[in-house]
Amino acid sequence: MTTYLSGIQPSGLLHLGNYFGAIRPQVALQERDGDKFYFIADYHALTTSDDPEELRGHVREVAISYLACGLDPARASLFRQSDVPEVTELTWLLATVTGMGVLERAVSYKDKVARGLKPNVGLFLYPVLQASDILAYDSDFVPVGGDQVQHIELTQDMAGYFNGRYGEVFHRPEALVPSGRSAKVPGVDGEKMSKSYGNGIWLFETGKRLKKVVGRILTDSRPPEEPKDPDGLLLLDFLALFLEPGELEDWRERVRAGGEGAPGYGHLKVRLVEAIEEHFAPARERREALLQDPGEVDRILERGAAVARERARATRDRALRACGLR
């Protein structure tokens, strides 16, 4: 049975980049045969979060967002990382076979230090915990963005180090990288959408607040009648996420042709607001229902954790026996 595994860190409200880059493709995997494990990486969040109440709120927001966007707990296990303590045991076992030089090369560690984040041991060991998350469930495929492939490669290396010393214990995972328009979502400033950059659009944003944030999308001062290269317009990149190919090409052609009747940036922003409202309307309704029944969210997370722990416990016991601790 094929196993898919993915996680997301609860570091704030989820934006369009999270949706198109992670949530939507992960929910789509439910149509495939196999087991699916989706965890909320609250242990990982401790490397940057120091507010307990805020962290608890972010964890719940992530759970509700996934469920509202179509994750079916009958077909996928959704759970908190911290509800599966076996992964921390596996982290220590992997740490004993992993060289420091391997972790020093981790892109995520170097990037965060370069941005001024004070390094701590948890941040340094982040890839080891991430490897444990993946290996605990004998994962075959891990859906990730292109910038996360190195984490899967590090996981493969760590599994290889352990297996080379103690025998075939861990299953080798492979990265499952999305293609096309789900691979990268721009922020309102043209850079990659990220909570860290403050350039995102909350996926449940609506009404006046949605119009305001769409209004911030980067444009220039060229008039509507001036012909423009559609490939250079950020607004059309956003519309490409939502519109059917035929309608999108019509907008692109009108922009390219220019002249009387060509759409201005205001027209494109109005259409984008409409498209976002339409696309997420069903999810917003489901989210409101879940907010009214917090007990159901707790039960879903508990059931998911029970399934995950059963799988992780078997992997942990196998690893302990291999290295002489059982």
Long-range contacts (C-beta under 8 A, 24 or more apart in sequence): 1-33, 1-34, 1-35, 2-32, 2-33, 2-34, 2-35, 2-140, 2-141, 3-34, 3-35, 3-36, 3-37, 3-137, 3-138, 3-139, 3-140, 3-141, 4-29, 4-32, 4-34, 4-35, 4-36, 4-37, 4-139, 4-140, 4-141, 4-142, 4-143, 4-176, 5-36, 5-37, 5-38, 5-39, 5-133, 5-134, 5-137, 5-139, 5-141, 5-142, 5-173, 6-37, 6-38, 6-39, 6-142, 6-143, 6-144, 7-38, 7-39, 7-40, 7-41, 7-44, 7-81, 7-130, 7-133, 8-38, 8-40, 8-41, 8-62, 9-40, 9-41, 9-44, 9-45, 10-40, 10-41, 10-42, 10-45, 10-55, 10-58, 10-59, 10-61, 10-62, 11-45, 11-48, 11-49, 11-58, 11-195, 12-58, 12-195, 13-61, 13-195, 13-200, 13-202, 14-61, 14-62, 14-65, 14-202, 14-203, 15-193, 15-195, 15-200, 15-201, 15-202, 15-203, 16-185, 16-193, 16-200, 16-201, 16-203, 16-241, 16-276, 17-184, 17-185, 17-187, 17-192, 17-193, 17-194, 17-200, 18-203, 19-69, 19-203, 20-181, 20-182, 20-185, 20-241, 21-145, 21-178, 21-182, 21-183, 21-184, 21-185, 22-143, 22-145, 23-65, 23-66, 23-69, 23-71, 23-203, 24-69, 24-182, 25-143, 25-178, 25-182, 26-66, 26-71, 26-143, 27-66, 27-69, 27-70, 27-71, 29-76, 29-143, 30-70, 30-71, 30-72, 30-75, 30-76, 34-140, 35-77, 35-137, 35-311, 36-75, 36-76, 36-77, 37-76, 37-77, 37-79, 37-137, 37-139, 37-304, 37-307, 37-308, 37-311, 38-66, 38-71, 38-76, 38-77, 38-78, 38-79, 38-304, 39-78, 39-79, 39-80, 39-81, 39-84, 39-133, 39-308, 40-78, 40-79, 40-80, 40-81, 41-81, 41-133, 42-80, 42-81, 42-82, 43-81, 43-82, 43-87, 43-88, 43-129, 44-81, 44-126, 44-129, 44-130, 46-122, 47-120, 47-122, 47-123, 47-126, 48-117, 60-294, 60-297, 63-297, 63-300, 63-301, 64-287, 64-290, 64-291, 64-297, 65-203, 65-204, 65-287, 67-286, 67-290, 67-297, 67-300, 68-204, 68-283, 68-284, 68-286, 68-287, 68-290, 69-203, 69-283, 70-283, 73-300, 73-303, 73-304, 76-304, 77-303, 77-304, 77-305, 77-307, 77-308, 78-300, 78-301, 78-304, 79-301, 79-304, 79-305, 79-307, 79-308, 80-301, 80-305, 81-133, 83-301, 83-302, 83-305, 83-308, 83-309, 84-136, 84-305, 84-308, 84-309, 84-312, 86-136, 86-309, 86-312, 86-313, 86-315, 86-316, 87-129, 87-132, 87-133, 87-136, 87-312, 88-129, 88-132, 89-316, 89-320, 90-132, 90-135, 90-136, 90-312, 90-315, 90-316, 90-319, 91-125, 91-128, 91-129, 91-131, 91-132, 93-162, 93-319, 93-320, 93-323, 94-128, 94-131, 94-132, 94-135, 94-158, 94-161, 94-162, 95-125, 95-128, 97-158, 97-161, 97-162, 97-165, 98-128, 98-157, 98-158, 98-161, 102-127, 102-154, 102-157, 102-158, 103-127, 103-128, 106-150, 106-151, 106-154, 107-147, 107-150, 108-150, 108-151, 115-196, 127-151, 127-154, 127-155, 127-158, 128-158, 130-154, 130-155, 131-155, 131-158, 131-159, 134-173, 135-159, 135-170, 135-171, 135-173, 135-315, 136-308, 136-311, 136-312, 136-315, 136-316, 137-308, 137-311, 137-312, 137-315, 138-170, 138-171, 138-311, 138-315, 139-171, 139-173, 140-171, 140-173, 140-174, 141-173, 141-174, 141-175, 141-176, 142-173, 142-174, 142-175, 142-176, 143-176, 143-177, 143-178, 144-175, 144-176, 144-177, 145-177, 145-178, 145-183, 145-184, 146-177, 146-183, 146-184, 148-175, 149-175, 149-177, 162-319, 162-322, 165-323, 166-319, 166-322, 166-323, 167-322, 169-318, 169-319, 169-322, 170-315, 170-319, 181-240, 181-241, 185-241, 186-234, 186-237, 186-238, 188-213, 188-214, 188-216, 188-217, 188-218, 189-218, 190-218, 190-234, 201-276, 203-280, 203-283, 204-280, 204-283, 204-284, 204-287, 205-276, 206-277, 206-280, 206-284, 210-273, 210-276, 210-277, 211-269, 211-273, 214-269, 214-272, 214-273, 214-276, 215-269, 217-269, 217-272, 219-265, 223-264, 224-258, 224-262, 224-263, 224-264, 224-265, 224-267, 225-258, 225-259, 225-260, 225-262, 226-258, 227-255, 227-256, 227-257, 227-258, 227-259, 227-262, 228-255, 228-256, 228-258, 229-256, 230-255, 230-256, 233-268, 235-265, 235-268, 235-269, 235-272, 236-268, 238-272, 239-268, 239-271, 239-272, 239-275, 242-272, 242-275, 242-276, 242-278, 242-279, 243-271, 243-275
